[in-house]
């Protein structure tokens, strides 16, 4: 994914290490509303955590 290659440090991003920084400030709701699979995945996590699911 392009988002994992963008950066000023000149090093490759490691998804497991850098995910928080990469996604910080990003609105996952926009992507979830476009992708039913992502929406379902997020809703599963929210349900497990007793959170409010995405309608």
C-alpha positions as CSV (number, residue, x, y, z in Angstrom):
1,X,0.0,0.0,0.0
2,X,1.2,3.5,-0.8
3,X,0.4,4.8,2.6
4,X,3.1,2.5,4.1
5,X,5.7,3.8,1.7
6,X,5.1,7.5,2.4
7,X,7.4,9.0,5.0
8,X,10.3,11.4,5.6
9,X,12.5,9.1,7.5
10,X,13.8,7.1,4.5
11,X,13.1,3.8,6.2
12,X,10.5,1.2,5.4
13,X,7.5,1.2,7.7
14,X,6.7,-2.1,9.5
15,X,3.0,-2.5,9.7
16,X,3.0,-4.1,13.1
17,X,5.3,-1.4,14.5
18,X,4.1,1.7,12.7
19,X,0.3,1.2,12.3
20,X,-0.6,3.6,15.1
21,X,1.4,6.4,13.7
22,X,0.3,5.7,10.1
23,X,-3.4,5.6,11.1
24,X,-3.3,8.5,13.5
25,X,-5.6,11.2,12.4
26,X,-7.2,9.0,9.7
27,X,-11.0,8.5,9.6
28,X,-11.5,4.8,9.3
29,X,-15.3,5.4,9.0
30,X,-14.8,6.7,5.5
31,X,-13.1,3.5,4.4
32,X,-15.5,1.3,6.4
33,X,-18.5,2.8,4.7
34,X,-16.9,2.0,1.3
35,X,-15.8,-1.5,2.2
36,X,-18.4,-3.9,3.8
37,X,-15.6,-6.4,4.8
38,X,-13.7,-3.7,6.7
39,X,-16.9,-2.5,8.3
40,X,-17.8,-6.0,9.4
41,X,-14.3,-6.5,10.8
42,X,-14.4,-3.2,12.7
43,X,-17.9,-4.0,14.0
44,X,-16.7,-7.3,15.3
45,X,-13.9,-5.6,17.3
46,X,-16.4,-3.0,18.6
47,X,-18.9,-5.7,19.6
48,X,-16.2,-7.7,21.5
49,X,-15.2,-4.4,23.3
50,X,-18.8,-3.5,24.1
51,X,-18.5,-0.5,21.8
52,X,-21.1,1.1,19.6
53,X,-21.2,-0.6,16.1
54,X,-21.2,1.3,12.8
55,X,-24.7,1.3,11.4
